[in-house]
Amino acid sequence: MKREEILLRLAALKCEQKKRRAENKLFDYNAKKKHRKQLAFHRCKKRNRWVFGGNRSGKTECGAVECIWILRGIHPYRKNRKDVFGWAVSLSAQVQRDVAQAKILKYLPKSWIEDITMISGRRDSPAGGVIDQIKIKNVFGGISTLGFKSCDQGREKFQGSSLDFVWFDEEPPRDIYEECLMRVMDKRGDIFGTMTPLKGKTFIYNEIYLNRKHNPEIWHEFMTWQDNPYLPKKEIKLLESALDPSALDSRKFGKFSEGAGLVYPEFDESVHVIEPFAVPPEWQDNISIDPGLNNPLSAHWYCVDWDGNVYVVAEHFAAGRDIDFHADAIKSISRKIGWRTDGRGRIRALIDSAANQRTLACAKSVTELFYERGILADTNVNKEVFAGIERVKSYLKSGRLFIFSNCVNMIEEFKTYSWADGDSPVKRDDHCMDELRYYIASRPHGPERAISTVAADKLRRIRGRHRHFES
């Protein structure tokens, strides 16, 4: 084959590829620069999964593409089938037309559409009207159906149907969410949502984000402006300067907040929470305690690797118990994880300096009571609140703080720890946050310990194998 003929064929191939991309935006979605968190959403096998994202973070795109993949029978990460029936649920008909419907039409090639039923507007120009249903040709020979619903129709309009999936574009009212759970029950179908949490700490905050019922089928992810590789950095800076802290929590980070906002919006479970692994003894550093008897006592075990990364590897958290109980629990956990002791079998820890106080109810302080039980509690901690919070923030931002997933109380406090009206956090559910701050603020600012290159590489591999976000 002559060179000129090869060049002509390559030009024709590129022309055909360009034509197909123009007709099918899914080519661009699949081939574009990888959006790591969109990929995590598509790969997730849980039946109730949500993306909490800031505006323009890419959350709605992944919801629309998920619908089309399922309806068409071409999902790359899930079992496909024909004759699928699902709903796309918006807050109102106008929002449906402008957001969810527009995204579906953007990624749905016209050649895949079997029929369209309109509530208002023309079938030959559906983008300008409000769609009732779209019939989509399934690759297995059937016809799938996507129905559009709006929450302002009321709960009654959501009754009766048996569905394979429901996509919520933004947060629905609780009664409609619960009705849709019933619609997917008999088919063991999926619920997925993409939303910016602008309403504060609603039922979705408790049901999905905190997952207080410990439903194993619930999964969530946060998307921020930084996660979207196509959002210009200049625009991000402009938006940041125009929003107050509370609005920034929701619109940039996709975080739930109320009042003046979260203290640690930088906290990201997909980055900072990792699965437990066997920590090398050389990493053991200290235990930090926020004392409480009637109130919760919080204690965590902290390790530091040779790069200066901090790991929270174990947790004790209990309220309404005496010193004997807490001391026994701390010693038991220490034995279980092989925590080091001094030559006399005693355990060292940091503790709030308030533990030195004596009361009329007891002639001895908490520090003294712990000492008698083999726990050497050091009250020389840095308790400056604002500076301590800033140091914790720096660890979160630089990716140097990791919490083992079994430290559930610390993880929940990260999600709920909020500012009061001034420059101090709300004094509620903050025991883990306080002793974390004591520990981080008391760490030296200087260079980390030196180690040979070979040993450093070995320890990085140990750490890297157990970060679930890198696996």
Summary of the structure (lengths in Angstrom):
residues: 471
radius of gyration: 26.9
end to end distance: 46.2
largest distance: 99.8
contacts: 1452
relative contact order: 0.10
helix: 41%
strand: 21%
